[in-house]
Amino acid sequence: MTAPIIDLRSDTVTRPTPAMREAMFRAELGDDVFGEDPTVNALEERMAALFGHEAAVFCPSGTMTNQVAIHVHTRPGDEVICEEGAHVYRYEGGGMMATSGCSVKHVPADRGRFTAEAVVAAVNDRNAAYLANSRLVVVENTVNRGGGAIWPLADVGRVRAACDAQDLRLHLDGARLFNAMAVDGTAPAQWGALFHSISICLSKGLGAPAGSVLIGPGPFIHQARRVRKRLGGGMRQAGLLAAAGLHALDHHVARLPDDHRRARRIGEAVRAHPAVEEVMPVETNIVIYTLRTGHSAIDHVADIAAGGIRCMAIGPRQVRMVTHLDVDDAATDRVLERLRSMAG
């Protein structure tokens, strides 16, 4: 019998567990566009309360929650400040430019984490009519291309103070925020207090099949609902998906340290491989490593795939692996065995 494929390309590849499927099957449903889906309403109310904000809106994806937030915070011609590897810039189809008419300014960062001083330096002169209006700063936690790096809460506090002083809005792309909180012990309300809006993805580390929640003040979320509808995100009996999110909050948060432990094991094995030049520090569930000169990430990924293991080339010599709900200790052992069997 052929061993099952182990998929480390992303934590978005998980399948709903039997218990999650049961929760979805039993969900109470209504028409969410009319505000009548009780399960969606319960999820939105729970997430808003958890993060200490007034309201929330459920969307199909993290890309939508991020892009809706950007659209509400900005006007065409405004500028968004973020790090050059930020998901909102690299992996959301040019949404900031196409949907909101915003330009982007990158700030220097350490594995995706920038300083308050870098934000201040990036702000354009408000009196210069020929410059874009600096309006919004986006923080990503954990940082995908930073190898799952975690932002220290105090550093974000300094960024928020700089934003207040410069009349900037601050948005959190918290796609994997629960992974960060599982490591540093911070609480959702601590993050909610620092941001004007927060996007939380339910289909990554938490293992739901789809869905993200945008959280913020009541008037902001009211406008966000309008933008969601305009972008085609007004779902009807969406309680099927919201039920999966509620189940994930109840059952999949406490197990996140297991993903991190398995990622560290993989990181140690990768570090020992003769073809590997550097491995980013493994803080959560993402392992990113760079191969030595002369080695191709595409060839390396193909070699790993020959052992029934999928991962991703994210650069000419850079590879990413992500642990998740569907990767247990036995699967991790297989990954380690494959790495050990591969020639340098």
C-alpha positions as CSV (number, residue, x, y, z in Angstrom):
1,M,0.0,0.0,0.0
2,T,1.4,3.4,-1.0
3,A,2.0,5.8,1.9
4,P,-0.2,8.9,2.0
5,I,1.2,12.1,0.6
6,I,2.5,14.5,3.3
7,D,1.7,18.0,2.3
8,L,3.9,20.7,3.8
9,R,3.2,23.4,1.2
10,S,1.0,25.4,3.5
11,D,-1.3,25.1,6.5
12,T,-4.2,25.9,4.2
13,V,-4.2,22.3,2.8
14,T,-5.9,20.8,5.9
15,R,-9.1,18.8,5.7
16,P,-11.9,19.3,8.2
17,T,-11.8,16.7,11.0
18,P,-14.7,14.4,11.5
19,A,-15.8,16.5,14.5
20,M,-15.6,19.7,12.5
21,R,-17.7,18.1,9.7
22,E,-20.3,17.2,12.3
23,A,-20.3,20.7,13.7
24,M,-20.8,22.0,10.1
25,F,-23.6,19.5,9.5
26,R,-25.5,20.6,12.6
27,A,-25.0,24.3,12.1
28,E,-28.1,26.6,12.3
29,L,-28.4,28.5,9.1
30,G,-29.9,31.7,7.7
31,D,-29.2,34.3,5.1
32,D,-26.1,36.2,6.2
33,V,-26.5,39.0,3.7
34,F,-29.7,39.8,5.6
35,G,-27.8,39.3,8.9
36,E,-29.9,36.3,9.7
37,D,-27.4,33.4,9.9
38,P,-27.2,32.7,13.7
39,T,-23.9,30.8,13.4
40,V,-22.2,33.6,11.4
41,N,-23.5,36.1,14.0
42,A,-22.2,34.0,16.8
43,L,-18.7,33.8,15.2
44,E,-18.6,37.5,14.6
45,E,-19.7,38.4,18.1
46,R,-17.3,36.0,19.6
47,M,-14.3,37.2,17.7
48,A,-15.1,40.9,18.3
49,A,-15.4,40.2,22.1
50,L,-12.3,38.1,22.1
51,F,-10.2,41.0,20.7
52,G,-12.0,43.8,22.6
53,H,-13.6,45.4,19.6
54,E,-17.2,46.4,18.8
55,A,-17.9,44.3,15.8
56,A,-16.6,41.8,13.2
57,V,-17.5,40.6,9.7
58,F,-17.0,37.1,8.3
59,C,-15.4,36.9,4.8
60,P,-14.4,34.0,2.5
61,S,-10.6,34.6,2.8
62,G,-7.8,36.4,4.5
63,T,-7.1,38.2,1.2
64,M,-10.6,39.7,1.3
65,T,-10.4,40.7,5.0
66,N,-7.1,42.5,4.4
67,Q,-8.2,44.1,1.2
68,V,-11.6,45.2,2.6
69,A,-9.7,46.8,5.6
70,I,-7.3,48.6,3.3
71,H,-10.2,49.9,1.2
72,V,-12.1,51.3,4.2
73,H,-9.0,52.9,5.8
74,T,-7.8,54.6,2.6
75,R,-8.8,56.7,-0.3
76,P,-7.4,56.4,-3.9
77,G,-4.0,58.0,-4.1
78,D,-3.1,57.2,-0.4
79,E,0.0,55.2,0.4
80,V,0.2,52.0,2.5
81,I,3.4,51.4,4.5
82,C,4.5,47.8,4.9
83,E,7.5,45.4,4.6
84,E,8.4,44.3,1.1
85,G,7.6,40.6,1.8
86,A,4.2,41.4,3.4
87,H,1.3,39.1,2.3
88,V,-0.9,42.2,1.4
89,Y,1.8,43.2,-1.1
90,R,3.2,40.0,-2.5
91,Y,0.3,37.5,-2.4
92,E,-3.0,39.4,-2.8
93,G,-3.0,39.9,-6.6
94,G,-2.1,43.6,-6.4
95,G,-5.3,44.3,-4.5
96,M,-4.1,47.5,-2.8
97,M,-3.4,49.1,-6.2
98,A,-6.3,47.5,-8.2
99,T,-9.1,47.7,-5.6
100,S,-8.1,50.7,-3.5
101,G,-5.9,52.8,-5.8
102,C,-3.1,52.9,-3.3
103,S,0.6,53.1,-3.7
104,V,2.9,51.2,-1.4
105,K,6.1,52.1,0.4
106,H,8.3,49.4,1.9
107,V,10.2,49.9,5.1
108,P,13.4,48.0,6.1
109,A,12.7,45.1,8.4
110,D,14.2,42.1,10.3
111,R,12.3,39.0,9.1
112,G,9.3,41.2,8.4
113,R,9.4,43.2,11.7
114,F,10.1,46.9,11.4
115,T,10.6,49.7,13.9
116,A,8.6,52.7,14.8
117,E,11.5,54.8,13.6
118,A,11.2,53.2,10.2
119,V,7.5,54.1,10.0
120,V,8.1,57.7,10.9
121,A,10.9,57.9,8.3
122,A,8.5,56.5,5.6
123,V,5.8,59.1,6.2
124,N,5.5,61.6,3.3
125,D,5.4,65.4,3.8
126,R,1.8,66.2,4.3
127,N,2.3,69.6,2.7
128,A,3.8,68.3,-0.5
129,A,0.9,67.9,-3.0
130,Y,3.0,65.9,-5.3
131,L,3.5,63.1,-2.8
132,A,1.1,60.3,-2.0
133,N,-0.8,60.7,1.3
134,S,0.7,58.3,3.9
135,R,-2.4,56.7,5.5
136,L,-2.1,53.1,6.6
137,V,0.6,50.8,8.2
138,V,0.2,47.0,7.9
139,V,1.8,44.6,10.4
140,E,1.8,40.9,9.7
141,N,2.0,38.5,12.6
142,T,3.3,35.9,12.3
143,V,5.5,36.9,9.4
144,N,5.1,34.3,6.6
145,R,8.2,35.1,4.6
146,G,10.1,35.7,7.9
147,G,9.8,32.0,8.7
148,G,6.8,32.4,11.0
149,A,8.6,35.2,13.0
150,I,6.7,36.7,15.9
151,W,6.3,40.4,16.6
152,P,7.0,41.4,20.2
153,L,4.0,43.1,21.7
154,A,6.1,46.0,23.0
155,D,7.5,46.7,19.5
156,V,4.0,46.9,18.1
157,G,3.1,49.2,20.9
158,R,5.8,51.6,19.7
159,V,4.6,51.3,16.1
160,R,1.1,52.2,17.3
161,A,2.4,55.2,19.1
162,A,4.2,56.4,16.0
163,C,1.0,55.9,14.0
164,D,-1.0,58.0,16.4
165,A,1.6,60.7,16.3
166,Q,1.6,60.7,12.5
167,D,-2.2,60.3,12.0
168,L,-1.9,56.9,10.5
169,R,-4.2,53.9,10.8
170,L,-2.7,50.5,11.8
171,H,-4.0,47.2,10.5
172,L,-3.0,43.7,11.6
173,D,-2.8,40.9,9.1
174,G,-3.1,38.3,11.8
175,A,-3.5,35.3,9.5
176,R,-1.5,33.2,12.0
177,L,-1.8,35.4,15.1
178,F,-3.0,32.4,17.2
179,N,0.3,30.7,16.4
180,A,2.1,33.7,17.8
181,M,-0.1,33.8,20.9
182,A,0.6,30.1,21.5
183,V,4.3,30.9,21.8
184,D,4.4,34.3,23.6
185,G,1.4,33.8,25.9
186,T,-0.2,37.1,24.9
187,A,-4.0,37.5,24.9
188,P,-6.2,38.5,22.0
189,A,-7.4,41.7,23.8
190,Q,-3.8,42.9,24.1
191,W,-3.5,42.8,20.3
192,G,-6.9,44.2,19.8
193,A,-6.0,47.3,21.8
194,L,-3.1,48.1,19.5
195,F,-4.8,48.0,16.1
196,H,-7.6,49.9,14.3
197,S,-8.5,46.7,12.5
198,I,-7.5,43.0,12.6
199,S,-7.8,40.2,10.1
200,I,-7.8,36.6,11.6
201,C,-7.7,33.6,9.2
202,L,-9.5,30.5,10.3
203,S,-8.2,28.3,7.4
204,K,-4.5,28.3,8.2
205,G,-3.2,27.1,11.6
206,L,-6.8,26.6,12.9
207,G,-7.7,24.1,10.2
208,A,-11.1,25.4,9.0
209,P,-11.8,24.8,5.3
210,A,-12.3,28.5,4.5
211,G,-13.0,31.9,6.1
212,S,-11.5,34.9,7.8
213,V,-12.9,37.5,10.2
214,L,-12.2,41.2,10.1
215,I,-12.5,42.9,13.5
216,G,-12.8,46.6,14.4
217,P,-15.0,49.4,15.6
218,G,-18.7,49.4,14.8
219,P,-18.7,52.1,12.1
220,F,-15.6,50.6,10.4
221,I,-17.2,47.2,10.2
222,H,-20.4,48.8,8.9
223,Q,-18.4,50.1,6.0
224,A,-16.5,46.9,5.6
225,R,-19.8,45.0,5.0
226,R,-20.6,47.3,2.1
227,V,-17.1,46.7,0.6
228,R,-17.4,42.9,1.2
229,K,-20.7,42.9,-0.7
230,R,-19.2,45.0,-3.6
231,L,-16.3,42.5,-3.9
232,G,-18.7,39.5,-4.0
233,G,-18.1,38.3,-0.5
234,G,-21.7,38.4,0.7
235,M,-22.3,34.7,1.3
236,R,-25.8,33.4,2.1
237,Q,-26.0,30.3,4.4
238,A,-22.5,30.8,5.4
239,G,-23.1,29.3,8.8
240,L,-21.7,26.0,7.4
241,L,-18.3,27.7,7.2
242,A,-18.7,29.7,10.4
243,A,-19.5,26.6,12.3
244,A,-16.1,25.2,11.3
245,G,-14.5,28.4,12.6
246,L,-16.2,28.1,15.9
247,H,-15.2,24.5,16.2
248,A,-11.6,25.5,15.4
249,L,-11.6,28.1,18.2
250,D,-12.9,25.5,20.7
251,H,-10.7,22.6,19.7
252,H,-7.7,23.6,17.5
253,V,-6.0,26.5,19.4
254,A,-4.6,24.4,22.3
255,R,-2.9,22.0,19.9
256,L,-0.9,24.7,18.0
257,P,2.3,24.0,20.1
258,D,2.3,20.5,18.5
259,D,2.7,22.1,15.1
260,H,5.5,24.3,16.4
261,R,7.3,21.3,18.0
262,R,7.2,19.3,14.7
263,A,8.4,22.4,12.8
264,R,11.4,22.6,15.1
265,R,12.2,19.0,14.5
266,I,12.1,19.5,10.7
267,G,14.2,22.7,11.1
268,E,16.9,20.8,12.9
269,A,17.0,18.1,10.2
270,V,17.1,20.7,7.5
271,R,20.0,22.4,9.2
272,A,22.0,19.2,9.1
273,H,21.5,18.7,5.4
274,P,24.7,19.3,3.4
275,A,22.9,21.3,0.7
276,V,21.5,23.8,3.1
277,E,23.3,27.1,3.7
278,E,20.9,28.7,6.2
279,V,17.7,28.1,8.1
280,M,15.6,30.9,9.5
281,P,14.9,30.6,13.2
282,V,11.8,28.3,13.7
283,E,9.5,30.1,16.1
284,T,6.1,28.7,15.0
285,N,5.0,26.3,12.3
286,I,7.0,27.6,9.3
287,V,10.4,26.4,8.2
288,I,12.2,28.5,5.6
289,Y,15.7,27.6,4.4
290,T,18.2,28.6,1.8
291,L,20.2,26.2,-0.2
292,R,23.9,26.6,-1.0
293,T,25.0,28.2,-4.2
294,G,24.7,25.8,-7.1
295,H,21.6,24.1,-5.7
296,S,18.1,24.7,-7.2
297,A,15.1,25.0,-4.9
298,I,12.9,23.5,-7.7
299,D,15.1,20.5,-8.0
300,H,15.3,20.1,-4.2
301,V,11.6,20.2,-3.9
302,A,11.2,17.6,-6.7
303,D,13.7,15.4,-4.9
304,I,11.7,15.6,-1.6
305,A,8.5,15.0,-3.6
306,A,9.9,11.7,-4.9
307,G,9.5,10.5,-1.3
308,G,5.8,11.5,-1.1
309,I,6.4,14.8,0.6
310,R,5.2,18.2,-0.9
311,C,6.8,21.5,0.0
312,M,7.3,24.8,-1.8
313,A,10.1,26.7,-3.6
314,I,9.7,30.4,-2.7
315,G,12.8,31.6,-4.4
316,P,15.6,30.3,-6.6
317,R,17.4,28.7,-3.6
318,Q,14.7,29.1,-0.9
319,V,12.3,26.4,0.3
320,R,9.3,26.6,2.7
321,M,7.7,23.8,4.8
322,V,4.7,24.4,7.0
323,T,3.4,22.0,9.7
324,H,-0.4,21.8,10.5
325,L,-3.3,19.8,11.7
326,D,-2.8,17.0,9.2
327,V,0.9,16.4,10.0
328,D,1.4,14.2,13.0
329,D,4.5,12.8,14.6
330,A,4.6,9.8,12.2
331,A,4.4,12.1,9.2
332,T,7.2,14.2,10.7
333,D,9.3,11.1,11.1
334,R,8.9,10.4,7.4
335,V,9.9,13.9,6.5
336,L,13.1,13.5,8.6
337,E,13.9,10.2,7.0
338,R,13.5,11.6,3.5
339,L,15.8,14.5,4.3
340,R,18.4,12.2,5.7
341,S,18.2,9.9,2.6
342,M,18.8,12.8,0.2
343,A,22.3,13.3,-1.1
344,G,23.9,16.8,-0.7
